[in-house]
């Protein structure tokens, strides 16, 4: 099981790194566009382009800050840690799905088995937190039974 947790943890790390890289490229591209556009006789075209690129940079900067926060949250998790109750970093196997409590990434597949990487503050994550094996919980009209926690 630990290898599965390590693989899920690595997939979450890769997701965050890819997101950060994509956003940084978008910011750099917008900066280049803003500085390379030259003044023209078309009037305010130069200023309009610069303003649009600044808005793009601002939007991407907000997304970058959120991605960095995800990276920091992920750094607080140890895939080696085991617990008797659901905590951040837990791998939770239920009768209706398998969950890795870390950050919201969505569906991941390891060795042909589907897992959902979810945040502890997500609606289902909140329901799962601090539960023990054998305990049921209800979510979206389904009853889940926790089979095991790693």
N, C-alpha and C positions, 0 to 999 in steps of 0.2 A: 504493500500500500504506500509506503513512503516514496517509492519511486514514482508512483502516480501523482502524489502530492508535489514532488519536485518538478515533474513534467508540467503540471498545471501551474505551478508558481512561475516556472520559466516561461510558459506561454503568456501569462499575465505581464511579466517583465517585458517580453518581446512586443506585446501589444502597446504598452506605454511608450517604449522606446520608438517604435514605428510612428506612433501618434506625435510624439515630440519632434521627431525628424521631419515629418510631413508639414507640421505647423511652422517650424523654423524655416523650411524651404519656401513656404508661402509668404512668410514675413520678408525674407530676403528678396524674393521676386517682386513683391510690392514696393519695397524700398528702391530696387533697381529701376522699376518702371517710373516711380515718382522722380527720381533724380535724372533719368536719361531722357525724359520727355522735354523737349526744348520749347521755348516760347515761339509762338507762331503768330501770323497776322490774323488768325481766326479769333482774336480777342481773348476771351477768358478760358480757352481750351486748356492751357497749361495749368492754370490755377484749379480748374475743375478736376483735371486728372490727378493733380497732387492731392487735392482734398479727398477724392475717391480712394486713392491709394492709402492715405492716412487712416481713413475709416476702416479699410481692409486690414491694415496693420493693427489697429486698435482691437478689432474683433478677434484677430488671430492671437494677439497678446493675451486676451482674456482666456482663450482656449489653451494657450501654452501654460498659463498659470494653473489652470485646472488639471492639465496633464502632469505638471510637476507635483502638484498635491497628491495625485494618484500614485506617482512614483514614491513619494515620501510615505504614504500610507502602506504601500506594498513593502517598503524597507522595514517597517515595524513588524512584519509577519515572518515567523520562522517556520519553514516547511518541516523542520525536524521536530517541532513541538507537538506533543500529543496531549489530549485533554479528555476528561470524562463527560464534559458538557460542550455544547456547540459554542465556539469562540472564533474570533478572527484567525484564519489559518486552518480551520477545521475542514476536513473532507467528510461530508455527511452523505451517507447512503440511505435512501428511503425507498419505499415501495413504489413511489411515483416519480423518481428521478434522483440524480446524484448532484450534490452541490459542493462547490469549493468556495468557502467564505473568505473573500479577499477584496476584490474590486469588481465593479460591474463591467464584465467583458462580454458576457453572453455565453453561447454554446461553444464548447471546446470538445475535441475528441482525442482520447488517449487509448491506444490499443483497441480501437474499434468500439469503445464505450463512450457514450455521450455524457458530458458533465456540464454544469452551468456554473460559471464563475460569477458570483454575485457579491454585492456589497452588504456588510452587516446592517447598513441603514436602509437597504431596499425593503419594500413591503414584505417579501418572503423572508429576507434576512432577519428582519425584526422578529418575525414569528419563530424563527429557528433558534435564535440566540438563547443560550443557557438551558436548552432542552437536553435530555439524556436519551441514550438508546432505549427503545421500547415505548417512548412517549409519542403520542399522536399530536398532530396539529392540523388545523383546517386553513386552507387558502384557496380562494377563487372557486368555492364549491366542491373542492376535493379534500379528502382526508388523507393525510400523509402519516406514515408510521416510520419513525427513525429506526433503521436496522442496525447501523453502526456509525461510530464517529472515529475518525483517525486524526 
